Amino acid sequence: MAHPLLSRIATDPAIFGGKPIIRGQRFAVEHLLGYLDAGTSEEELLAEFPFLEPDDIVAAKLFAGRQA
């Protein structure tokens, strides 16, 4: 059974070549994860990208975990 937060992740062939994005945004999951890997805190991400919600970050992490 899929985690409910994964519904925040979408794919659209017209956006980033179909790579996973945060639903309703032109923000790739890989970019969000890249910021986190580079040491950007969740709080900094939310301040820098006010359209993101805390659950978007959780969803991206869940998505990445399922892809590993």
C-alpha positions in Angstrom: 0.0 0.0 0.0 1.4 3.4 -1.0 1.9 6.0 1.7 -0.7 8.8 1.4 2.0 11.5 1.2 3.3 10.0 -2.0 0.3 11.5 -3.8 2.2 14.8 -3.5 4.7 13.4 -6.1 3.6 13.5 -9.7 5.1 12.9 -13.2 4.3 14.8 -16.3 6.1 14.1 -19.6 5.9 17.9 -20.4 7.7 18.9 -17.2 11.4 17.9 -16.7 11.1 15.1 -19.2 8.7 13.2 -16.9 10.9 13.2 -13.9 9.1 13.2 -10.5 8.0 16.6 -9.3 6.2 18.1 -6.4 2.6 18.0 -7.4 1.3 21.3 -8.8 4.8 22.8 -9.0 7.6 22.8 -11.5 10.0 21.6 -8.8 11.8 18.3 -9.3 12.1 15.8 -6.5 15.8 15.4 -7.4 16.4 19.1 -6.9 14.7 19.1 -3.5 16.8 16.1 -2.5 19.9 17.7 -3.9 19.4 20.7 -1.6 19.0 18.4 1.4 22.1 16.4 0.4 24.1 19.7 0.1 23.3 20.5 3.7 20.3 22.8 3.3 18.0 22.4 6.2 14.3 21.8 5.8 13.6 25.2 7.4 15.9 26.9 4.9 14.2 25.1 2.0 10.7 26.2 3.2 11.9 29.8 3.6 13.6 29.8 0.2 10.8 28.1 -1.6 7.6 29.3 0.1 5.4 27.2 -2.2 6.8 24.1 -0.6 5.0 22.6 2.4 6.7 20.4 5.1 4.8 17.4 3.8 6.4 17.9 0.3 9.8 17.3 1.9 8.6 14.2 3.7 7.0 12.9 0.5 10.2 13.5 -1.5 12.2 11.5 1.1 9.7 8.7 1.1 9.8 8.6 -2.7 13.6 8.5 -2.7 13.5 5.6 -0.2 11.2 3.6 -2.3 13.5 4.1 -5.4 16.6 2.8 -3.6 
